Amino acid sequence: MTVAVLLLTIALAVIVALLTAATAAKLARLDGATYPTALTRAAIAFAAVITLATTVSAAITTLLN
């Protein structure tokens, strides 16, 4: 059961990170940024969401143990 919950949580975090990256790229393009700049902003947003998810899960794990 816990393995399934873990995999679903990871999948949800990746989906949210991808949606955030796509939104950041779209907003950058609407702002007039070039494609490389938009891709860079998307990559930064993706990494930030993954880092935040990792930090939150580590904090929750610490609290539950």
ZIJORA-V464825 format. One line per field, one symbol per residue. ss: DSSP state (h for helix, s for strand, l for the rest). Layout:
ss = ???
This chain:
ss = lhhhhhhhhhhhhhhhhhhhhhhhhhhhhhllllhhhhhhhhhhhhhhhhhhhhhhhhhhhhhhl
